[in-house]
């Protein structure tokens, strides 16, 4: 029984607008589903994208993590740096091989492109154990050059090769013949990626598998072969044709629905109240040194200056002497309370909230900046959502709400509530903390606190 590797490309979708936490959740679900390879796009932002890959690496232990690179030497270095903590790492050298693609994307002719393929693969191979060469527009390439490009990559050290019908220019049987011809020229596993523009992606993929392909790139949603459909084909037809996959089919529909929900939620982004699940395993105690605490701070998403980290570590030591264990929530609160303390650009003057079970929640917020009073009135899905939208209207900026937590810090009817807000701007997290007997007031103060840190740093 031949095992077909399934590489999921959901996080590489060009139409995606996933937030940082949504990408983490999708990767977590794919790991649970036991897909063989989780593909990630090229590193564009040295801070946020590297942090994303490292965060995913902390919990993805079975699936192979593949990061795209190839057009520049820097892209290969960035991919290697991001993958340092991955249990199973791969750099994916994605390059065009059609005349138009090479000229437009890389400004290279045939011979120079072959030389670059050799250099790129060799460079990647020196940095990670597994390297894939991916011919991005293989079906539009000249056949003779495509074969040369594939052979060059293999000779340079590529462990596997993938060919893409990104233009959806071939019918399924023709694509199967195309794959068969390439297999005759190489001795490494061959993968395929098919566009579903014409509705043929799954048919192309399964026929390619029958002709010898070893791996198929899929996605939840988008224009690539559907993960659900292709995995179902493997399950339903595999016994008769001698192939199988490692995907947990019993969980496939449930997890695909969860990923689809995240995808749709990303398209219709709303302010939401969530509890962070990425950092549940952050556990520190009084014996942990600066290195361990700094690693935990990075893990929960903060990029602190040395000066701010000194403050955080001192406060951590104080808290750790009183608590046996310091978890992610406590560390969040420490960062929010002592790091990035800045002057208050925006000050809260007043807030009026209207809410009930037969009316839409509204918030009337009054802020002051440089002695000038500004007001905003907005509706929302609850009083806190309305308040945050009103603040955004006053300031003229909307920042991604990465996390929002509420907890009681005292007991009784007059209990104090603590709110923690994390906003993301320019790939960096800014946290704010607010305390009040009125939990809505605490939430508004926490939001303004995080906002002031963003405004101060941008200035």
N, C-alpha and C positions, 0 to 999 in steps of 0.2 A: 504493500500500500504506500503510494507516494504522498508525502506531506507537502501541501501547498502553503507557502508562507503568505500571510495576509499583512500588508503594510497599510495602515490607516493614515490618510492625508487630510482628515477633517480640519486640523489646526493650520493647514496650509491653504485653505480655501481663500481665493482672492476676494470673494464677496463677504467675507466674515468681518464682523465688527466686535469681536469678543473682547471683553474686559479681562484684566489680568486674572481675576478669580475664576472667571468662566473658563479660561484656558486650562487652569489648574484642575477644575472639576471635570472637564472633558478628558484630560489625560488620566485622571484617577479612574474614570469609568472605563476607559479603553484598557487600562491595566487589569481591571477586574474581569473584563471580557476575555482577556488572554490573547489579544492580537499579538502577532509576532513582532511587528515593528510599529512604533509611533513616530511619524514624520513631523518635523518642525521646520518652519521657514528659515530663511537666511537671517543671520543676526544683522539687524538694521540699527538698533539703538544699543550701544555697548553696555549701558547700565540695565535697562529694563529687560531686554531680550536675554542677556546672560543670566540675570536673576531668575527669569522664568525657567530657563533650561535647568539651572541648578536646583530650583525648587522642585521641579518635576523629577529630577534625578534622585531627590531625597526619598521618594516613595515608589518610583517605578523600578522594580528590581528584576522582573521577569522579562518584560518586553525590551526590545532593543530600541534605543533612542537614536534617531537619525536627524542630523541638522544639515540643511542645504548650504552649499558654498560653491565656489568655482570660478566666477568671473574675474575676481581679483585675488591676489595673494593674501590681502588683509582679511577677506571673507573666510579663508581657510584657517587663518590664525584665530579669528574670533570664534569660529565653530569649535575648534579644538579647546580653546580656553573655557567655553561654556560647558563642554562635555566632561570636564575634568573629574567631576564627582559621579558620573554615570556608571552603573554596574555593567551595562553593555552599551558601548558607544560606536557610532558610525558617522562618518562625514560623507555627505552625498554630493558628489561633483556634478552639478546640473549645468549642462551647456547645450546651446543650439548646434545642430549639425546641418541644417539646410543652408543653402547659399545666402538667402535673404536674412535668416536668423543670425548667422555668423557675422555678416556685414553690419547689420543694424545693432545687434546687442554687444558684440565683442570687437567690432571693427577689424576683423581678421579674415584673411583668405585661407584656402585649404591648408597649405603647408604650415603657416603660422598657428592655425588652430590645432593641428596635430601636435605641434611642438608644445603648445600650452596645455593640451590634455595630458601629455606625458608629464610635464612639470607639475601640474595641479595634483594629479593622482599621486605622484611620488612624494610631494610635499605633505599631502594628507596622510599618506601611509606612514610617514615618519612620526606622526602625531597621535594617531589612534590605530587600534588593531584592525578595524573593519572600514573599508572604503567601497562605495558604490559609484559607478559611472552611469549617469542618467542622460540619455540622448533625448533632449526635450522635444524635438520636433522630427523624430526619426522618419516618419512616413513621408515627409516632404524633402528628405535628403536624397542626394544622388547615391544610388546603391553602392557603387564602388567606394565612394568616400566614407559612407556610413560603416562599411566593413573595416576600412582602415582605421577609423576612429575607435571602433569597439576593440579591435585587436591592439591598438596602441595603449588603450586604457588597461587592458588585461596584462599586457607585457610590463606596464609601469607598476602593477601591483593591485589593481582593482579586484576585489573579492567577488563581485557580482556586477551585472550590467542590467539596465532597464531601458526599454524602448517605448516611446510615447507616440500615440496617434492623437496629438493635441488638436489637430485640424479636423478630426473626424472624417478623414478623406477615404477610408477603406471600409468595404463591407466585411462582415465577420469572416467569411471563408478566405477572402484575399488577405486579411490580416493574419490569419492562421498560417497561410503559406509564407507570408513575409517573416513571421517569427521562426518558422521552420528553417528558412534559409540562413538566418543569423545564427541559430543554434549549431548549424553545421560548421561554423567558423570559430567557435569559442568552446572553452572547456570549463567555464565557470557558470554558476546559476544565472538564468535569464528571467527578468521580471517584465511585466507589461503595465502600462497605464493607458486607459482608453477614455476618450471623451464621450459623453452621453448626449451630445448635441442632436444626434439623429435617433437616439433611443436604442443604440446597438451596443453600448458599452459592456453590459454583462454577457451578451452573446459573443462579442469579440474576445472577452477575457476567458470564458470557459472553453472556447474553441482553441485559444492559444495554449491553455493548460493541456488540452487533449493532444496537442502537437508537441508538447515537451516543455512549455514554460514552467518555471519553478515558483514564481511569486506574482501576486497581483496587487496593484495599488487600488484601494477603495476609499470611500468616505461616507459619512452620514450626511446626506444632503449634498448640494453642489452638482457639478456636471461630470464627476468621475463615477466609475462603477459603484453601485450602491453596496455598502457593507452588508446590509440585511439581505439583499437579493442574492449577492454572490455567495455568501455563507450558506444560505438556504440551498442554492444549487449544489454546493459541495456536499451538504448533508444528504440531500435527496438523491443525488446521482453518483456520489462518490463510490459506494459499494460496487456498483455495476461497472465503473470505469477505472477503479483502482487508485483513487486519490482521496485525501482527507485533509482536515485542517485542525488547528488547536483551539479554535474559537469555542467558547462555552455557549453552545447554541441555545441551551435552556434559558440563559439569561439575556440572549441577544435582543429580543423584542423589547423587554423592559428597559435595558440600558440604552438602546437606540432611541426609545421614546424620551428618556431623560436627556440625552444629548440633543435631540430635536427641540426639546423644551428650552434648553439653554440657548440654542441657536436662535429660536424665535424670540426669546427674551432679550437677546442681544440686539435684535433688529428693532424691538419696541422697548428700548431702555427706559425704565422708570426708577425713581428713588425707591429703594426697598430696605426693609429692616432684616438684616441677616446676621448670623453668627459665624465667625470664621471657623472653618474646619481644617484648613491647611496645616495649622500649627498645633494640633491637639497633642502632639508628642513632644513638645518642648517642656522638658522637666529639668530644672536646675536646683542646686542646693548650695549651702554656704561653702562647700569645698571646691566649687567650680571656679576656675581662674579666668583671667581676662579673655583668653583665647576662646574658651567655651561660651562665655557670655556674648562676645562679639559675634560668634557663629550663630548663636540663637537669635540675636538681634537682626542679622542679615536674613535668617530663615523666615522670620515673621514679616520681612518686607522693608526694613528700614536701611537707609544708606546714611550713616551718621558721620559727622566730622570727628576728628580725634578729640576735640574739646568737648563736644556733646557726649561722646562715648565715655569720657572720664566721669562726667556727671552721672550718667546712667549706671556705670559700674559702682560708683560710690553708693548710690541709692539702692542698687541691687544688694550690696553687702549689708546695708542696714536692714532691708526687708528680710534677707535670707537668715539673719540672726534671730528673727522672730518667727519665721515660717519654715517648716521642715522642707517644703517643696515650693519652688517658684515656677509657675507654669506660664503659658503663652499670654493669658489674660493679665496676670500680674506684671509680666514684662512689658506688655502693651501700655498698661497704666503708668509704669515707671517712665517709659519713653515719653508718653504724653505729658507727664507732670514736670519733668526736669530738662528734657532736651528741646532744642529749638525754641527757647523762650524768647519772645520778641515783643516790641512795643505794640500796643493795640491800635492798629490802623482803623478798624471798625469797632465801635462800641455799641452795645445793646442799650437802647433807651427804654423801649417798651414793646410788649407783644400782646395782642388780643386774639384769642382763639375762639372760633365758633364750631361746635361739633355736636352731633347727635345721630340717632338711628334713623331719622327721617330727613336728614339734610346732608349735603356734601360739606365736608370739613373745609374751613377757610382760615387763613392766618393773615393778620395785619401786623407787620413788623416795622419798627422804627429804629433805624441805626444812625449813628453820627460818625462823620469822617471829616477831619480837619475843621471842626466847628460847624460843619454843615449837616443839617438833619435831612435824612432820606427815608422815604416810606415805600413799602411794597405790600400789595394785597393780592393773594393768590388762593386758588382752590387746589385740593390735592386728595390723594387716597389716604385720608387720615390727617390728623392735626400736625404730625411731625413732617410728613411729606409736604403738606401745604406750606409749613414754615420754611423748609429748606428751599422750596421753589421760590418763595417770596424773597429770601436772601439772595438767591441767584439773580433774580430780576433787579434788585437794588444794585448789586455790584456789577452787573453786566457780564458775568462770567459763570459758566457751569463747569464744575470739576467732577470727575468720576468719583462716586461714593464707593470706596473699596470695602468698607466695613462699618457697622454700626451696632454697638452693644449697650445694653442697659442692665444695671444690677443695683440691688439695694445695699447700702453700706451701713445702715443702722436698722433697728427693728421698731415695731410699734406703728401706731396710726400716723405719727409725725415723722416717719422714716425718711432719711435722706437717700436720694437716688443719685447714682453716678452714671453719666453717659460718656461713651467713648466713640468718637467719630474719626474715621480715616478717609482722607481725600487723596486722590492721586493726581499729580500735575507734572508734566514733563517726565513721566516714568518714575517719579519719586513719591514716596508716601509721606504725608503730613498728618499728624494725629492731634486731636484736641480733646480736652477733658472738661466736663462740666458737672457741678454738684449742686443739687437743690432739692427741697421738699417737693417741688413741682417737676415731674420728670420731663414734661415738655420744655420747661425753662432750662433744665439741665442739658437737654438735647440741643437746643438753640445755642446755648453758650459754648457747648463742645464744638458745634459746627463753625461758629465764628472764630473760636480759638484756632482751629485747623486752617481756616481761611486766612487769618492774619499771618500765619507762618508762611503761607504760599505768597501772599502779597509782599511781605518783607523780603523774602529771598529773590523774588522776581525783580524787585526794585534794586 
